[in-house]
């Protein structure tokens, strides 16, 4: 069985994520550093939005824009995550009810899904300038979400997640990691996701980005779920 995800530690807010790559130094001007990071995120998403819009204008499909926003308080604005998606096939009612995502706390009042134990999956990753896959599994393999894997990106976790998930019996908002579909990907789900590079690379220190991904460029993920448990 191949490995898809290792347990993902995602910080509760961007400020905490930014702080994770900074040294503990009393002389650090954290406000200036946070402002610098917010400007970098805003600039990256703005630049890649143009590339994504050009791609959408040149391709057919029933693409929908993700509505989750990122707060950039030092810039006094909120921006969309920049993700677009298209649902190509939906699970049957039986499959839609067969698996329910649960949430776990990741601190700071934030939650993410508990990844499935096992997923049988076809997938492919493309740049927006070529239909030759950068990486693919065209036949479908069994994946576990529990061990280190170089394919891991936050875009994968967002793609699989539902809008909300239950924690201690209550539906919890998944914040920046909220998914794109109501119940998350299920057996029979087939989707395409366009992600800015911000979500296609890890958000915390210590994890290397997949080496097949282009730098500072959006990519398209195609997922077809053959089974999930």
C-alpha positions as CSV (number, residue, x, y, z in Angstrom):
1,X,0.0,0.0,0.0
2,X,1.4,3.4,-1.0
3,X,1.4,6.3,1.4
4,X,-0.5,9.5,0.6
5,X,-0.5,11.7,3.6
6,X,1.5,11.9,6.8
7,X,-0.3,13.6,9.7
8,X,-0.5,17.2,8.6
9,X,0.3,19.9,11.2
10,X,-1.4,23.1,10.0
11,X,-1.2,26.2,12.1
12,X,-4.4,27.9,13.1
13,X,-3.9,31.3,11.5
14,X,-1.5,32.7,8.9
15,X,0.4,34.6,11.6
16,X,1.2,31.4,13.4
17,X,2.2,29.7,10.2
18,X,4.5,32.6,9.4
19,X,6.0,32.5,12.9
20,X,6.9,28.9,12.4
21,X,9.7,29.8,10.0
22,X,11.1,32.6,12.1
23,X,13.8,32.3,14.8
24,X,13.0,33.0,18.4
25,X,14.8,36.3,18.7
26,X,13.8,39.1,21.0
27,X,15.1,41.6,18.5
28,X,12.8,40.4,15.7
29,X,10.3,42.9,14.5
30,X,7.4,40.5,14.3
31,X,4.9,43.0,13.0
32,X,7.2,44.0,10.2
33,X,7.8,40.3,9.4
34,X,4.1,39.5,9.4
35,X,3.4,42.5,7.1
36,X,6.1,41.3,4.7
37,X,4.6,37.8,4.7
38,X,1.1,39.1,4.1
39,X,2.4,41.2,1.2
40,X,4.1,38.2,-0.3
41,X,1.0,36.1,0.0
42,X,-1.2,38.8,-1.5
43,X,1.3,39.3,-4.4
44,X,1.6,35.6,-5.2
45,X,-2.2,35.0,-5.2
46,X,-2.7,38.1,-7.3
47,X,-0.1,37.1,-9.9
48,X,-1.3,33.5,-10.1
49,X,-4.9,34.6,-10.4
50,X,-4.1,36.1,-13.8
51,X,-2.6,32.8,-14.9
52,X,-5.6,30.9,-13.7
53,X,-8.1,33.2,-15.3
54,X,-6.2,32.9,-18.6
55,X,-6.4,29.1,-18.3
56,X,-10.1,29.1,-17.5
57,X,-10.8,31.4,-20.5
58,X,-9.1,28.9,-22.8
59,X,-10.7,25.7,-21.5
60,X,-14.2,24.3,-21.3
61,X,-15.8,23.2,-18.1
62,X,-18.2,24.0,-15.3
63,X,-15.6,25.6,-13.1
64,X,-16.6,27.0,-9.7
65,X,-14.6,29.4,-7.6
66,X,-13.8,28.5,-4.0
67,X,-15.3,31.1,-1.6
68,X,-13.1,30.6,1.5
69,X,-11.1,33.7,2.3
70,X,-7.8,34.5,4.0
71,X,-7.6,37.4,6.4
72,X,-4.6,39.7,5.8
73,X,-5.2,42.1,8.8
74,X,-2.0,44.1,8.4
75,X,-3.0,44.9,4.9
76,X,-6.6,45.6,6.0
77,X,-8.1,43.1,3.5
78,X,-9.4,39.6,2.9
79,X,-8.6,37.6,-0.2
80,X,-10.0,34.4,-1.7
81,X,-7.8,31.3,-1.5
82,X,-7.7,31.3,-5.3
83,X,-8.8,27.8,-5.8
84,X,-11.2,26.7,-8.6
85,X,-12.8,23.3,-9.0
86,X,-15.0,21.3,-11.3
87,X,-17.1,18.3,-10.2
88,X,-17.0,15.7,-13.0
89,X,-18.8,12.9,-11.3
90,X,-20.6,12.5,-7.9
91,X,-21.0,9.5,-5.7
92,X,-24.2,7.5,-5.6
93,X,-26.5,8.2,-2.7
94,X,-25.3,4.9,-1.1
95,X,-21.6,5.8,-1.5
96,X,-22.3,9.4,-0.4
97,X,-23.6,8.0,2.9
98,X,-21.1,5.3,3.4
99,X,-18.2,7.4,4.7
100,X,-18.3,10.4,7.1
101,X,-15.3,12.6,7.7
102,X,-14.6,13.5,11.4
103,X,-12.6,16.5,12.6
104,X,-9.8,16.8,15.1
105,X,-8.5,19.8,16.9
106,X,-5.3,21.4,15.7
107,X,-5.2,24.1,18.4
108,X,-6.2,27.7,18.5
109,X,-9.8,26.7,18.1
110,X,-9.1,25.3,14.6
111,X,-10.0,21.9,13.2
112,X,-9.0,19.7,10.3
113,X,-10.3,16.3,9.1
114,X,-9.1,13.0,10.4
115,X,-7.8,11.5,7.2
116,X,-9.3,8.3,5.9
117,X,-7.6,5.1,6.8
118,X,-7.3,4.0,3.2
119,X,-8.2,5.4,-0.2
120,X,-8.1,3.8,-3.6
121,X,-7.4,6.6,-6.0
122,X,-6.5,7.6,-9.5
123,X,-4.9,11.1,-9.8
124,X,-2.9,13.3,-12.0
125,X,-1.2,16.6,-11.6
126,X,-0.7,19.1,-14.5
127,X,0.8,22.4,-15.1
128,X,-1.6,24.9,-16.7
129,X,0.5,25.0,-19.8
130,X,0.6,21.3,-20.8
131,X,-1.7,18.3,-20.8
132,X,1.3,16.0,-20.1
133,X,1.0,15.0,-16.4
134,X,3.7,16.1,-14.0
135,X,2.7,13.1,-11.9
136,X,0.0,10.5,-12.2
137,X,-1.5,7.2,-11.1
138,X,-3.7,6.4,-14.1
139,X,-4.7,2.8,-13.0
140,X,-5.5,3.4,-9.3
141,X,-3.7,2.3,-6.2
142,X,-4.4,2.0,-2.5
143,X,-3.1,4.8,-0.4
144,X,-2.9,5.3,3.3
145,X,-2.9,8.8,4.9
146,X,-0.6,8.0,7.8
147,X,3.0,8.0,6.6
148,X,5.4,10.5,5.1
149,X,4.9,11.0,1.4
150,X,6.5,13.4,-1.0
151,X,3.2,14.1,-2.8
152,X,1.7,15.8,0.2
153,X,0.4,19.3,-0.3
154,X,-2.3,21.3,1.5
155,X,-4.3,21.3,-1.8
156,X,-4.8,17.6,-1.4
157,X,-6.2,17.9,2.1
158,X,-8.5,20.8,1.0
159,X,-9.6,18.7,-2.0
160,X,-10.6,15.8,0.2
161,X,-12.2,17.8,3.0
162,X,-15.9,18.6,3.4
163,X,-17.2,22.0,4.3
164,X,-17.5,21.0,8.0
165,X,-16.8,17.9,10.0
166,X,-18.0,16.7,13.4
167,X,-15.8,16.9,16.5
168,X,-17.3,15.7,19.8
169,X,-20.7,15.5,18.2
170,X,-20.8,19.0,16.8
171,X,-20.1,20.3,13.2
172,X,-16.9,22.3,13.2
173,X,-15.8,24.9,10.7
174,X,-12.6,23.8,9.1
175,X,-11.4,27.4,8.4
176,X,-8.6,27.7,5.9
177,X,-8.8,23.9,5.4
178,X,-12.5,23.8,4.6
179,X,-13.2,21.6,1.6
180,X,-14.8,22.3,-1.8
181,X,-17.7,19.9,-1.6
182,X,-20.4,19.4,1.1
183,X,-19.4,15.9,2.3
184,X,-15.8,15.8,0.9
185,X,-14.6,13.3,-1.6
186,X,-16.3,9.9,-1.5
187,X,-16.2,6.7,-3.5
188,X,-17.3,7.8,-7.0
189,X,-16.1,11.4,-6.7
190,X,-14.3,12.7,-9.7
191,X,-13.0,16.3,-9.5
192,X,-10.5,18.7,-11.0
193,X,-8.9,21.3,-8.8
194,X,-6.8,24.3,-9.8
195,X,-4.6,25.5,-7.0
196,X,-2.3,28.4,-6.6
197,X,1.2,27.4,-5.6
198,X,0.6,28.7,-2.1
199,X,-1.6,25.7,-1.4
200,X,0.5,23.3,-3.5
201,X,3.5,23.5,-1.1
202,X,3.6,22.8,2.6
203,X,2.7,25.6,5.0
204,X,5.0,24.6,7.8
205,X,8.7,24.1,8.2
206,X,10.4,20.8,7.9
207,X,8.4,19.4,5.0
208,X,9.8,19.5,1.5
209,X,7.6,20.4,-1.5
210,X,7.1,17.7,-4.1
211,X,9.9,18.0,-6.5
212,X,7.7,17.7,-9.6
213,X,5.8,20.9,-8.9
214,X,6.8,24.0,-10.8
215,X,7.9,27.0,-8.7
216,X,5.4,29.9,-8.2
217,X,2.9,28.5,-10.7
218,X,-0.6,27.1,-10.3
219,X,-1.3,23.5,-11.0
220,X,-4.4,21.3,-11.7
221,X,-5.1,18.2,-9.7
222,X,-7.5,15.5,-11.1
223,X,-8.8,13.1,-8.5
224,X,-11.0,10.0,-9.0
225,X,-11.9,8.1,-5.8
226,X,-12.4,4.4,-6.4
227,X,-12.9,3.5,-2.7
228,X,-12.6,5.1,0.7
229,X,-12.7,3.9,4.3
